[in-house]
Amino acid sequence: MLARITPSQEEIDLQTRIIEQLSETLLSKGETTDFQYSFISAEGSTGKKQTQLKGAADIDLFVALKPECYPDRNTLNDLMERLVSEWFEPAVKNLKVTDVQRAFSQHPFLSLRMDGIDVDILGCFDIDANTLAEDGPITAVDRTVHHTSYVANQMTEKKREDARILKSFVRACHAYGDTCAVGRMGLTGVTLELIVLIKSNLKSAFNALRNLDSEPIDPQARTLEDLRKIPSFRDDQLFLIDPTDNRRNMASSFSPRSYRWVQYKIDRLREDLVNKDNKTIIDSVIESPIPSSNLPAWIDKHTIVQEFQSMGKVHYTILRDKLHKLARKATLEMSLERTGEPRFWEILTEVHFENDRYALGMLVESPIISNTFDRKGPPIALKDAAAKFREAHSDTVFELDGFLFIRENREWINALELFMNIIDNNPIDGLEIQANKTKLSNQILHVLHDLVLPIEPEFKERITRVKDEEKNSSS
């Protein structure tokens, strides 16, 4: 397993050369600017931690500004914009780099590819550990330098192997980081590394990951009840508290669906271990492409897919977030009539992307519905409200189970037609709707069918029951 996920020395040497070359050109350009900085260093898995996976590494290069030189916290965004436009972009202009984009997380940064490896160049502030623990960061990425040092200082070779296995397992679940296929945001590498460091062995690390929703990981040993009493944690379901900043829950960024799928896959892994199914165990840790074959014919009518093409000017995380927002809007409008009654019933959505191609996929419980629906009015017992309802709707009112109802005509009876209307009326800057389909369409449907349906058993049961009823009626 380790032989298949550990990078070769050639890979590591290439990463080192890229880091050195970019650092040198940034240092050189930095001498001609007025920015006051402390250091430039590679953070993350390809930095001091060296926990990167074979064929799946990227580089995060941090430029740490001196905080005392930038006391005005109200102009941070402008500062980071200038950092990118006046320093980072000119520095890489003459290098052999591609896909250079100005990206945005909390603040702007520069994204590019060099020798086939993704690189992010980010600005942060050089704050010491005590300041971080007592006052918190100035920008969110200020913590990253401290995370790198915290992990690297405790990482042994055995722990590094365990971290690679745990990270590779989550990648094999397609639930890792900001390119995950299940949910908007997957589990992050640093949180998995921290779990490995905290626990005594790989088995206990898997158990801790499986039970994050019931057994929090907290340097201060606070209980689940204690943590949920903290206002900033009130809505969090999972807890892995940042050892460098105890006011931050690192697991709060995980999409609930991503985590539930990882839980599900850990349970399946445990079954395989009991059965000593070595091939399946190893395969569960090795990432493989999402299938692009056709799904079973019976489910076709429940599926909707639309592909989009990036115009190459907007960073993928921004486009991903906009598509997830569109998916939420479509789900709301398609699930319910404007009066709140069910429309196409429950809808599951996901977003998947590769390179500059994006797909939004849906599973719709009832894709074709009747022309009318019964709109619920007030209880008959509320005489004044009932009288007004009868007066407003005259002869169309009828009574059922103690309530008044009227029968209304639906505006939409075909889920696909409403979906197309929604995306036509909600264009996304940076994405173009595509008429043709690629393998991505089948892949997003496999995500919904293979990865989402298993953790949505009630939905799966309902649409499967419809399939069985149709099969029985036809026979």
HUWOCOR-V881643 format. One record per helix or strand of 2 or more residues. SS is the DSSP state (h for helix, s for strand). FROM is the first residue (numbers start at 0). TO is the last residue. If there is no record, write none. Layout:
{{SS,FROM,TO} {SS,FROM,TO}}
//
This chain:
{{h,1,4} {h,8,29} {s,36,42} {h,44,48} {s,58,64} {h,66,68} {h,72,91} {s,96,103} {s,107,113} {s,116,124} {h,128,134} {h,141,153} {h,156,171} {h,176,178} {h,188,197} {h,201,209} {h,223,227} {h,230,232} {s,239,240} {h,249,252} {h,255,274} {h,277,282} {h,296,301} {s,302,309} {h,315,334} {s,346,353} {s,356,363} {s,371,378} {h,382,395} {s,396,399} {s,402,408} {h,414,423} {s,430,433} {h,438,454} {h,456,473}}
//
